[in-house]
Amino acid sequence: MTVLDSFRLAYGTLKGNKLRTGITVAIIALGIWALIGILTAIAAMNQKMKESFSSMGANSFSIRYKESNVRFGGGRTVTMTQRGKKEKKSNLDKFIRREDAEYFKANYHFPAKVSIYLRGPGNQECVFEDKKTNPVVTVWGGDENYLEVNGFSVDGGRNLNNLDVQSGRSVCLVGSNVVTHLFGSHPEKCIDQIIRVGGMPYRIIGFLKPKGSSGLLRQDDIIVTSYNNSRRLPNGATSYLLGIEVENVADLDGAMDEATSVFRAVRKLQPMDADNFALEKSDKFAQLFISFLSSITGAAGAIGMITLIGAAICLMNIMLVAVNERTREVGLIKAIGGKKSNVRRQFLFESLIISLLGAFFGILVGVLSGNALALFMGTGFVVPWFWIIMGVVICSIVGLAAGIYPAMKAARLNPIDALRYE
C-alpha cells in the first residue's frame, strides 16, 4: 500500500463519517478562530494607533509640569525621582505659567521650533446658523508654531499669526470633522464665518486637513485659537505646555538636554534639586499602548493554546473511538498483506486532515472577524501572516500528537483477533 493509497483511504473514511468529522473540525477551528481572530483584531488596533500617533512625529517632545499618567487596566502609578537629588518641595507640581513658557521660548536657542499651547475646555458644541456638532469638540490655544509642532496642516485659509496670538482676538481654525458637520461638502465656505463655540463667537480663519481619530484621540474634533484667547475660557487647563520640534531626529537628545537646562533656569532650580517638570517624547503614548497590546497578544495566545489542547484531547478520543469501530477493517487490511506502518499511516493521515481542515476554517473565520474591527476602525485589511503560519504548524502538531497513540494502538492489533471482533 503506497502513501497515496493510505491518504485516499483516510480521506474516504472521513468523508463517510461527515457528522463526526464536521464536529471535530469545528472544535479545532474554534481554537484557531479564538487565536487568529483576537490577534488580527490586535494587529488592526496596533496599526490604527501607529497611524494616529505617527502624525505627532518622532522628532518632537513636550515639556509639562508633571508626567502624564496613562493607566491601562487600573494599573498603579509609580513615581520615580532622580537618584542623588533632593526634591524642592515648594516647586512640586508647580504649573507652568504663561510668563515661564514665553521666557523659555525667548531663551531656547537650539535650532528647533518651539510652540506654546494650552488645553482649553473639552466636550464643546460648535454652532453655525441651524447646524451644530456633537458635544465632543476640544478647544486648544496655541501660537504660530502649534500646528507644525503637533503634526497639523492648514487645508484652507491661513494659520495663526503673531498679531492673533498677542491680541488674543477671537479667531480660530477648525478641525475637519467640525467643518464637515457645519459646512458639508464645501469647507471653503467656512472662511470668515462666525461660529459659536460653547456659546462664544469665533471667526474662522482656516480649516485643517484630516488627521484621523481613534478611541484615545479625536484629532479632527478640535478648535484651535491663540493661547491668549483660550486662557480666558472657563474649564480649561491651568498649566501651559511647550512643544519642541527638531528638523532631524538625530538632534532630539541634544534638544532635550538643552531644553532641560533652560527650563531648570526658568524654575530657578539649584544643581542638586530634582527636575520638577517632565519632558515627554511625542511617541510615548504610542509606545505605552503598543506595549499594552503586546501583553494582550500573550493572553490571546494562551487562550488559543488552551482551546487547542482541549481540541487535541477531543480529537484523540474520537480517533480512539474510530479505532474500536474499525477493528475488523484493520484486521482485513493486515490479512491482505498490509503492514503496521500502513495502518499507522492511515490513522495519522485521518488525524492530520481533520486538524488541518480545522486550521483552514479557523484561520478564515478568524481573519474575517478580526478585520471586521479593522473595517470599523478605518484601517486597511490586516493579515497576521506569522500567526497564520504558526496556526498551521500548531494544528499539524496537534493532529500528529492526537493521532499517534490511536494509530499505534490500531497498528498493534492482532489480525486474527481483529477479524473476529464484533
Stockholm file with secondary structure:
# STOCKHOLM 1.0

chainA/1-422         MTVLDSFRLAYGTLKGNKLRTGITVAIIALGIWALIGILTAIAAMNQKMKESFSSMGANSFSIRYKESNVRFGGGRTVTMTQRGKKEKKSNLDKFIRREDAEYFKANYHFPAKVSIYLRGPGNQECVFEDKKTNPVVTVWGGDENYLEVNGFSVDGGRNLNNLDVQSGRSVCLVGSNVVTHLFGSHPEKCIDQIIRVGGMPYRIIGFLKPKGSSGLLRQDDIIVTSYNNSRRLPNGATSYLLGIEVENVADLDGAMDEATSVFRAVRKLQPMDADNFALEKSDKFAQLFISFLSSITGAAGAIGMITLIGAAICLMNIMLVAVNERTREVGLIKAIGGKKSNVRRQFLFESLIISLLGAFFGILVGVLSGNALALFMGTGFVVPWFWIIMGVVICSIVGLAAGIYPAMKAARLNPIDALRYE
#=GR chainA/1-422 SS CCHHHHHHHHHHHHHHCHHHHHHHHHHHHHHHHHHHHHHHHHHHHHHHHHHHHHTTCSSEEEEESSCCCCCSTTCCCCCCCCTTCBCCGGGTTCCCCHHHHHHHHHHCCSSEEEEEEEECCCSBCEEETTEECCTTBEEEEECTTHHHHTTCCEEEECCCCHHHHHHTCSEEEECHHHHHHHHTTCGGGGTTCEEEETTEEEEEEEEECCCCBCSSCBTTSEEEEEHHHHTTSTTCCSSCEEEEEESSGGGHHHHHHHHHHHHHHHHTCCTTBCCSSEEEETTHHHHHHHHHHHHHHHHHHHHHHHHHHHHHHHHHHHHHHHHHHTHHHHHHHHHTTCCHHHHHHHHHHHHHHHHHHHHHHHHHHHHHHHHHHHHHHTCCCCCCHHHHHHHHHHHHHHHHHHHHHHHHHHHTCCHHHHHTCC
#=GC SS_cons         CCHHHHHHHHHHHHHHCHHHHHHHHHHHHHHHHHHHHHHHHHHHHHHHHHHHHHTTCSSEEEEESSCCCCCSTTCCCCCCCCTTCBCCGGGTTCCCCHHHHHHHHHHCCSSEEEEEEEECCCSBCEEETTEECCTTBEEEEECTTHHHHTTCCEEEECCCCHHHHHHTCSEEEECHHHHHHHHTTCGGGGTTCEEEETTEEEEEEEEECCCCBCSSCBTTSEEEEEHHHHTTSTTCCSSCEEEEEESSGGGHHHHHHHHHHHHHHHHTCCTTBCCSSEEEETTHHHHHHHHHHHHHHHHHHHHHHHHHHHHHHHHHHHHHHHHHHTHHHHHHHHHTTCCHHHHHHHHHHHHHHHHHHHHHHHHHHHHHHHHHHHHHHTCCCCCCHHHHHHHHHHHHHHHHHHHHHHHHHHHTCCHHHHHTCC
//
